């Protein structure tokens, strides 16, 4: 346990930020999986779910939760995966 006052505060801040970042990452994974499931099911709102997943990834990158290159890679992979599903290739 830290004895220095500034480190005690820093530890409290880290706990809060970690919880917030974990929830954002979990939401990204949930939205991505939902978009992929909608594409597999052939739902009409699959494009909307993909848009929302990409939007959430962009927001996480803007806030520094994800590195910009990581966000770009995730968006690219998700879009390609859904495009393959839409083309009937199943990957």
PyMOL commands that set and color helices and strands:
alter all, ss='L'
color gray80, all
select helices_A, chain A and resi 5-41+46-62+68-87
alter helices_A, ss='H'
color red, helices_A
deselect
rebuild
show_as cartoon
